[in-house]
């Protein structure tokens, strides 16, 4: 890729204005500002270099923050570093260094790259989560949560990554194949003592409050609802012979008459007892059971269970599709109404009994028959019927709708009770690695686990020791300590916290980053929070966003914060692709942001990423797209230079009026786009406005004020996205101060019909081109644009607004229209056929005025005189003229 040689020199311009912004503290926000607009991009993991996903994310937030600042609002726009975590530890090991040195060097590189991109951060608020002055407060919050009963240490079967040698939270196990989110290694299970944050205490509120987050993408809210997995249902007990009552959870108690088998998880206590006595069960549990398999498997036992609704004895199986951490580890099998149960029953030769029939196939007579026990049950021999309906084959409950039957059965069966269960599990925060926040607990043989006193925080990480397993276990000076309670010998906890703890509250630390006696200033946080606009990847929809919501609610309950939600509005940006694939170092298809900056400048990269697509959509990175953005910035630079070197002296005529109307239209679009963080339409229209200015200058001597005000508007609209060149051009145009602090451009007049005006102009220009092409007219001398007579507009409005099925009749009821005879009838027939597609149009006088202002565009395109007029009522020339589509005559 070769750059053009022009007066536009990105290197010099960008360095100049970055220095100027820094010296003037343009992006600093004082602590005494009242409720600033809080704009935040998810802070980056310190991987060493920015990638194009970073550039897109942070250009979105920077553009929006700059826009809000130009609206006169104080803006909080900070940046920091998500700097703990296993990748840094592994990278340091690979490079024979320690994680701290590697991480800090990455931060230095990434900070320099962000500054080169011109991102307007308040760097005075920078935070680094691996520094003791930050992670001290992780430990402090751990203690507060522990005191509030939200922290528990318990033995648990956990997800273990053998490659990373650490525990993973459920949310960090990805896909049906259950792979580690970091390294794609298959995850195994291991029994360990672990520390948990009891996020399940907030399960209901986490679900219910999603409805309040109306400015979040529905896809994100759906993912959180699904992950929390709240289910309303019933618990009911089945008596298992020799083992007493065993509780199950079901959402379909209405199907209990169709239960034909009972199933236990392989690790259910009864299954374990059976395995100790029965070789077949033992073999299945130890060698066959595969919870991740495609088909349900099981083994028969000698046990039976009693159906509490029917009193019938049903066989008991140990089955691998029953999970101990879902429901109760036992289930009632209803193969007639559950697909998985149906497949299992077929493979095991178990009866399949239908007990619910489709409601929409059951008439009142059928319902009466159902009451008499004569209703036709659905055929479930090939597949289960899984919808609600009405009960059949269910004794006294026959004919009841499913919902009503569930309530009645819950009341009638002694052991049944309404229950709510969740997929969500408590957040396991223990990690068996070095590079994380040490958990502030001391294990005393006499006192048990004891919290480290606040005055002894932070518990700092010792020097890094390279070893397999948990490095902290190898540092005796760290491990060996004394009990804070009794003073006796004790051992320090060697697990470190999940890095998602760091990011679950970092947005609060930005409010008061230098505070030394609390994690954040509560009064100021209450004033400045929640984050008004948050931007980041959809991949954080479950882990980071869910944890942040939980921590915010817990802080509110601890009276540390008034707010119960951290982020008011959320945008999840799409990926940047190259040749249709996500950019990835492993695929070798990464485009370096720094390389683009070096060759084309930061503004080019920023402009291309913002105009390529709306933020939430993926877009393909192309060299042509980059070059096009670069060429536009060069063009704009030349236009401004030419205007300042040779000021225009033309008159304010209809051409100037057209340019001003187009400017106002673009400003209206820009304000809408920037408010909604969509940007791309506004940027495209702004580029076209610059092209229009060039055409204006080629056509006639422009009007000085029209050109100056239009260029001023263009520069200000571009300032949030291409801030360096905008500052340079603002200065070139002779304005004082920074464009970053200038007022956002406004427009005058009524723009309610501006899109109709544009459509009329573009349709008319298109019609002229078509006639010239079809008729092969080489050198047109005069082009007449003849607007339809008044009577056609009146008939059009009758057809557009009438509810009558007979549009022609409505039109012909008007005496002055009926006088038009066959012309009105024929036109009415056309309107009758097109009435569903009729849209609002300008009145004829406005249409003439609009086309007159735009006539110069057609004149300059075809080098012909253009006449715009309204045709007479009986003029032949207007026979084809319609509202919004004038007749065209070319001499």
HELIX and SHEET records of a PDB file:
HELIX    1   1 UNK A   10  UNK A   24  1                                  15    
HELIX    2   2 UNK A   52  UNK A   70  1                                  19    
HELIX    3   3 UNK A   86  UNK A   94  1                                   9    
HELIX    4   4 UNK A   99  UNK A  116  1                                  18    
HELIX    5   5 UNK A  123  UNK A  125  5                                   3    
HELIX    6   6 UNK A  132  UNK A  147  1                                  16    
HELIX    7   7 UNK A  170  UNK A  172  5                                   3    
HELIX    8   8 UNK A  199  UNK A  202  5                                   4    
HELIX    9   9 UNK A  203  UNK A  208  1                                   6    
HELIX   10  10 UNK A  209  UNK A  212  5                                   4    
HELIX   11  11 UNK A  218  UNK A  228  1                                  11    
HELIX   12  12 UNK A  253  UNK A  258  5                                   6    
HELIX   13  13 UNK A  269  UNK A  277  1                                   9    
HELIX   14  14 UNK A  279  UNK A  283  1                                   5    
HELIX   15  15 UNK A  284  UNK A  288  3                                   5    
HELIX   16  16 UNK A  339  UNK A  348  1                                  10    
HELIX   17  17 UNK A  359  UNK A  361  5                                   3    
HELIX   18  18 UNK A  364  UNK A  371  1                                   8    
HELIX   19  19 UNK A  395  UNK A  397  5                                   3    
HELIX   20  20 UNK A  402  UNK A  412  1                                  11    
HELIX   21  21 UNK A  454  UNK A  456  5                                   3    
HELIX   22  22 UNK A  471  UNK A  474  5                                   4    
HELIX   23  23 UNK A  476  UNK A  479  1                                   4    
HELIX   24  24 UNK A  500  UNK A  503  1                                   4    
HELIX   25  25 UNK A  506  UNK A  509  1                                   4    
HELIX   26  26 UNK A  510  UNK A  512  5                                   3    
HELIX   27  27 UNK A  522  UNK A  528  1                                   7    
HELIX   28  28 UNK A  538  UNK A  540  5                                   3    
HELIX   29  29 UNK A  543  UNK A  557  1                                  15    
HELIX   30  30 UNK A  593  UNK A  600  1                                   8    
HELIX   31  31 UNK A  602  UNK A  611  1                                  10    
HELIX   32  32 UNK A  623  UNK A  645  1                                  23    
HELIX   33  33 UNK A  654  UNK A  675  1                                  22    
HELIX   34  34 UNK A  680  UNK A  699  1                                  20    
HELIX   35  35 UNK A  704  UNK A  719  1                                  16    
HELIX   36  36 UNK A  723  UNK A  732  1                                  10    
HELIX   37  37 UNK A  739  UNK A  741  5                                   3    
HELIX   38  38 UNK A  754  UNK A  774  1                                  21    
HELIX   39  39 UNK A  790  UNK A  801  1                                  12    
HELIX   40  40 UNK A  807  UNK A  812  1                                   6    
HELIX   41  41 UNK A  815  UNK A  818  1                                   4    
HELIX   42  42 UNK A  822  UNK A  834  1                                  13    
HELIX   43  43 UNK A  835  UNK A  837  5                                   3    
HELIX   44  44 UNK A  844  UNK A  862  1                                  19    
HELIX   45  45 UNK A  876  UNK A  878  5                                   3    
SHEET    1   A 4 UNK A  75  UNK A  76  0                                        
SHEET    2   A 4 UNK A  37  UNK A  41  1                                        
SHEET    3   A 4 UNK A 531  UNK A 537  1                                        
SHEET    4   A 4 UNK A 567  UNK A 573  1                                        
SHEET    1   B 3 UNK A  44  UNK A  45  0                                        
SHEET    2   B 3 UNK A  80  UNK A  82  1                                        
SHEET    3   B 3 UNK A 127  UNK A 128  1                                        
SHEET    1   C 4 UNK A 166  UNK A 168  0                                        
SHEET    2   C 4 UNK A 151  UNK A 161 -1                                        
SHEET    3   C 4 UNK A 188  UNK A 197 -1                                        
SHEET    4   C 4 UNK A 427  UNK A 428 -1                                        
SHEET    1   D 2 UNK A 173  UNK A 174  0                                        
SHEET    2   D 2 UNK A 179  UNK A 180 -1                                        
SHEET    1   E 6 UNK A 244  UNK A 250  0                                        
SHEET    2   E 6 UNK A 231  UNK A 240 -1                                        
SHEET    3   E 6 UNK A 298  UNK A 306 -1                                        
SHEET    4   E 6 UNK A 313  UNK A 319 -1                                        
SHEET    5   E 6 UNK A 261  UNK A 264  1                                        
SHEET    6   E 6 UNK A 330  UNK A 333 -1                                        
SHEET    1   F 3 UNK A 244  UNK A 250  0                                        
SHEET    2   F 3 UNK A 231  UNK A 240 -1                                        
SHEET    3   F 3 UNK A 417  UNK A 421 -1                                        
SHEET    1   G 2 UNK A 356  UNK A 358  0                                        
SHEET    2   G 2 UNK A 389  UNK A 391 -1                                        
SHEET    1   H 2 UNK A 430  UNK A 431  0                                        
SHEET    2   H 2 UNK A 496  UNK A 497 -1                                        
SHEET    1   I 4 UNK A 448  UNK A 451  0                                        
SHEET    2   I 4 UNK A 441  UNK A 444 -1                                        
SHEET    3   I 4 UNK A 489  UNK A 492 -1                                        
SHEET    4   I 4 UNK A 480  UNK A 482 -1                                        
SHEET    1   J 3 UNK A 581  UNK A 582  0                                        
SHEET    2   J 3 UNK A 576  UNK A 578 -1                                        
SHEET    3   J 3 UNK A 619  UNK A 621  1                                        
SHEET    1   K 3 UNK A 865  UNK A 870  0                                        
SHEET    2   K 3 UNK A 782  UNK A 787  1                                        
SHEET    3   K 3 UNK A 887  UNK A 890 -1                                        
END                                                                             
